[in-house]
Amino acid sequence: MSKIAVIGAGYVGLTTAACFADLGNEVVVVDIDREKVSRLKQHDVPFYEPGLSELVKRNASSGRLRFTNSYADAIPGAEYAIIAVSTPEGEGGEADLSAVEAAAKSIADAMDGPLVVINKSTVPPLTGDMVSTVMSERNTKHQAQVVSNPEFLREGSAIQDFMRPDRVVIGGHDREAAEKVARLYDPLDAPVLITPNIYTAEMVKYASNAFLAARISFINEIARISERVHADGKLVAEGMGLDKRIGSSYLDVGIGWGGSCFPKDVKALAALAERFNYHPELLNAVIEINRDQRMLVIDKLKECLDGSLDGRTVGLLGLAFKPNTDDLREAPSLDIARVLLAAGASVRAYDPAAMEGARLKLPEVDFRRDAYDLAGGADAVVIVTEWNEFRRLDLPRLKKAMGRPVIIDGRNIYDPEVMRGLGFTYRGIGRE
Ligand SMILES: NC(=O)c1ccc[n+]([C@@H]2O[C@H](COP(=O)([O-])OP(=O)(O)OC[C@H]3O[C@@H](n4cnc5c(N)ncnc54)[C@H](O)[C@@H]3O)[C@@H](O)[C@H]2O)c1
C-alpha cells in the first residue's frame, strides 16, 4: 500500500486516483475547482466516463479514496504526488503549462518530506526540468524527484485502459525514483519501459498521439482520393488494415479526429519543433487534412440540398468528439454547427451524453429528445458521432419523420446500398 496524492480530478486524475485506490493504495485527490470537489465528496462524478462512478463510490466508501481542495491536506505524508492537471493549447499552439507550474508550486509549498512527483499531464520535453526547478527553488528543505509517466488512457474506456495498459512508460533522471514509480504498477503486470532520461518519456506521449492522428489523416486523404476514382474508401481501409504490418485501429474514414488530446498535442509538437528550428512538414499536413475533413459534410449537405443551406433544418446526431464520452473539447460537431448556423440553417442536435455541455457552447441549437424527434420535419440529418445507439436506428421510421430523406453519414456507419434501397439520399465519407 502506498500513499498517493493526485493533483487534478479530471478524466485522467480521477481515473488514476480511483484505479490506484482500487489496487489497495490510500489516495487523496486535490483539485482547485471547489464545486467539483464538493460533488466528489458526495460520490457524484461530474462528467461521464463508463464505470467511473461505481469505482469512485466503492473506493470512497471504503475510505481509500478522498477529495480535498487543500494541498496542505493532501501532500504531507504522501510518498507520491501525481500531477494530472490540464495542459490546453496555448499561444501559437504551444502547450499551456501554467496549471502544471501552479501545481508544482503548490506541492512544493505543502511538502514536508521527500516526495516522488509524477507528471502524468501531457507535456513537451523539458517540462519535467521546469517542474524540478520550480520545486527546488520553492522548497529548499525537502527534495522532490520528478518522474514523467505519461498517460495513454482513452475517454470512454479509461478504466479498462488504465487497468490493462499496453505499456507503462516511465522516465526520470533518477533511476531509483523511476523504479519506485514502476512498483505502483506491479499489480497490473504490464510491460514497463523505463527511459533513462525524462525527455524521452515525455516525447513518447507526443509521438504516440501524433502517429495515431496521422493514421486517421492519412486514411482520410486516401478516402478523398478514393471517392474521386469510384473506390470505396471504407473498404480500402479494411483491405489495408488486414495487413498485419498495418493493422486496423485508427484507420477509420470519417470526419476526423477531435477531443481533448490529439488537436492540442499535435499542434504542441509542431510548435515545439518550430521552436527548435525544425519545420514539421508532416505534422502540419496531418493538422490541415483534419481541419478540411470536418467541412466535407458541409459540402455534401449543400450538394444534397440544392446548393444552399439557408433556411434548411439540419439535425446533428451526436455531439461528443467520440462515443461513450460527454467531452466536447475540439469536437467536430461544434465547427459543423457553427458553419451551418452562419450559412443560415436551423440546427438541431441530439447526443446521449453531451447535451448538457453543448447547451452552453451552442445556445442557438435546438436540442432534441432522441434521433426520431431530431428527424421530425428536418431537411437533412448528419451522423457526427458513432454512438452505438445510432447504428441500429429504425430507418423507415426515421425516413417517415424527415421532411427530406437526406442523410450525411460522417462516420460511415450505414451501408450506402441499403440506405439508397430504403429511399434515402445518402452520402458517406470517401465513398459514393
Ligand atoms: N482526457 C484524456 O483522454 C487524456 C488522456 C491522456 C492524457 N491526458 C492528459 O492529461 C492531462 C489532464 O487531462 P484531463 O482530460 O484529465 O483534464 P481535465 O480538464 O478533465 O481535468 C483537469 C483538472 O485539473 C484541475 N486543475 C487545474 N489546475 C489545477 C491546480 N493548479 N491544482 C489542482 N487542480 C487543478 C482542473 O480543475 C480539472 O479538474 C492533460 O495534460 C491531458 O493532455 C488526457
Ligand as a Chemical Component Dictionary entry (heavy atoms), coordinates in Angstrom:
data_LIG
# 
_chem_comp.id                   LIG 
_chem_comp.type                 NON-POLYMER 
_chem_comp.pdbx_formal_charge   0 
_chem_comp.three_letter_code    LIG 
# 
loop_
_chem_comp_atom.comp_id 
_chem_comp_atom.atom_id 
_chem_comp_atom.alt_atom_id 
_chem_comp_atom.type_symbol 
_chem_comp_atom.charge 
_chem_comp_atom.model_Cartn_x 
_chem_comp_atom.model_Cartn_y 
_chem_comp_atom.model_Cartn_z 
_chem_comp_atom.pdbx_ordinal 
LIG N1  N1  N 0  -8.583  13.203 -21.367 1  
LIG C1  C1  C 0  -7.845  12.239 -21.897 2  
LIG O1  O1  O 0  -8.334  11.338 -22.585 3  
LIG C2  C2  C 0  -6.349  12.224 -21.669 4  
LIG C3  C3  C 0  -5.619  11.064 -21.967 5  
LIG C4  C4  C 0  -4.252  11.049 -21.745 6  
LIG C5  C5  C 0  -3.614  12.187 -21.250 7  
LIG N2  N2  N 1  -4.339  13.318 -20.999 8  
LIG C6  C6  C 0  -3.640  14.482 -20.462 9  
LIG O2  O2  O 0  -3.859  14.506 -19.052 10 
LIG C7  C7  C 0  -3.959  15.864 -18.583 11 
LIG C8  C8  C 0  -5.297  16.066 -17.889 12 
LIG O3  O3  O 0  -6.315  15.864 -18.851 13 
LIG P1  P1  P 0  -7.852  15.745 -18.419 14 
LIG O4  O4  O 0  -8.599  15.432 -19.659 15 
LIG O5  O5  O -1 -7.954  14.854 -17.234 16 
LIG O6  O6  O 0  -8.126  17.263 -17.979 17 
LIG P2  P2  P 0  -9.433  17.858 -17.260 18 
LIG O7  O7  O 0  -9.549  19.229 -17.770 19 
LIG O8  O8  O 0  -10.568 16.907 -17.380 20 
LIG O9  O9  O 0  -9.011  17.889 -15.719 21 
LIG C9  C9  C 0  -8.010  18.696 -15.197 22 
LIG C10 C10 C 0  -8.342  19.030 -13.756 23 
LIG O10 O10 O 0  -7.242  19.714 -13.174 24 
LIG C11 C11 C 0  -7.756  20.689 -12.281 25 
LIG N3  N3  N 0  -6.707  21.699 -12.034 26 
LIG C12 C12 C 0  -6.238  22.670 -12.877 27 
LIG N4  N4  N 0  -5.254  23.359 -12.274 28 
LIG C13 C13 C 0  -5.068  22.802 -11.035 29 
LIG C14 C14 C 0  -4.191  23.055 -9.953  30 
LIG N5  N5  N 0  -3.275  24.016 -10.023 31 
LIG N6  N6  N 0  -4.295  22.285 -8.854  32 
LIG C15 C15 C 0  -5.226  21.310 -8.758  33 
LIG N7  N7  N 0  -6.094  21.014 -9.760  34 
LIG C16 C16 C 0  -6.005  21.755 -10.870 35 
LIG C17 C17 C 0  -8.963  21.240 -13.008 36 
LIG O11 O11 O 0  -9.827  21.907 -12.112 37 
LIG C18 C18 C 0  -9.555  19.953 -13.585 38 
LIG O12 O12 O 0  -10.480 19.352 -12.699 39 
LIG C19 C19 C 0  -3.756  16.746 -19.818 40 
LIG O13 O13 O 0  -2.398  17.078 -19.914 41 
LIG C20 C20 C 0  -4.135  15.813 -20.965 42 
LIG O14 O14 O 0  -3.497  16.163 -22.160 43 
LIG C21 C21 C 0  -5.695  13.354 -21.183 44 
# 
loop_
_chem_comp_bond.comp_id 
_chem_comp_bond.atom_id_1 
_chem_comp_bond.atom_id_2 
_chem_comp_bond.value_order 
_chem_comp_bond.pdbx_ordinal 
LIG N1  C1  SING 1  
LIG C1  O1  DOUB 2  
LIG C1  C2  SING 3  
LIG C2  C3  SING 4  
LIG C2  C21 DOUB 5  
LIG C3  C4  DOUB 6  
LIG C4  C5  SING 7  
LIG C5  N2  DOUB 8  
LIG N2  C6  SING 9  
LIG N2  C21 SING 10 
LIG C6  O2  SING 11 
LIG C6  C20 SING 12 
LIG O2  C7  SING 13 
LIG C7  C8  SING 14 
LIG C7  C19 SING 15 
LIG C8  O3  SING 16 
LIG O3  P1  SING 17 
LIG P1  O4  DOUB 18 
LIG P1  O5  SING 19 
LIG P1  O6  SING 20 
LIG O6  P2  SING 21 
LIG P2  O7  DOUB 22 
LIG P2  O8  SING 23 
LIG P2  O9  SING 24 
LIG O9  C9  SING 25 
LIG C9  C10 SING 26 
LIG C10 O10 SING 27 
LIG C10 C18 SING 28 
LIG O10 C11 SING 29 
LIG C11 N3  SING 30 
LIG C11 C17 SING 31 
LIG N3  C12 SING 32 
LIG N3  C16 SING 33 
LIG C12 N4  DOUB 34 
LIG N4  C13 SING 35 
LIG C13 C14 SING 36 
LIG C13 C16 DOUB 37 
LIG C14 N5  SING 38 
LIG C14 N6  DOUB 39 
LIG N6  C15 SING 40 
LIG C15 N7  DOUB 41 
LIG N7  C16 SING 42 
LIG C17 O11 SING 43 
LIG C17 C18 SING 44 
LIG C18 O12 SING 45 
LIG C19 O13 SING 46 
LIG C19 C20 SING 47 
LIG C20 O14 SING 48 
# 
